[in-house]
Amino acid sequence: MSATRTEPRPETRTQPQAGGGDHERFAHIIRTPGRNAEAAITEARVMGGEVEALCGKKWVPERDPAKYPVCPECKRIKNGQ
């Protein structure tokens, strides 16, 4: 009898970021000009579209952001620092 092992997979369709590769370790605050953030995320999940974070990361939302710390760059931008 063999056991099945599930490997975590990184999010797909991300763009490389200038200045580092830690973007996958964080939950990001998305850019939503004139829109509700939750509605934008839901639409992206259903339609398979990308969202863009304040820090510039673009991705298709697939994971639970509550399991990750907030991106320090997104937090800095949101707080206007």
CORSUL-V745832 format. One record per backbone hydrogen bond with DSSP energy under -1.0 kcal/mol. CO is the residue of the C=O (numbers start at 0). NH is the residue of the N-H. If there is no record, write none. Layout:
CO | NH
CO | NH
This chain:
21 | 24
22 | 25
26 | 70
28 | 53
31 | 34
35 | 39
36 | 40
37 | 41
38 | 42
39 | 43
40 | 44
41 | 45
42 | 46
43 | 47
50 | 58
51 | 30
52 | 55
56 | 52
58 | 50
63 | 66
64 | 67
68 | 26
70 | 74
71 | 75
72 | 76
73 | 77
74 | 78
75 | 80
76 | 79
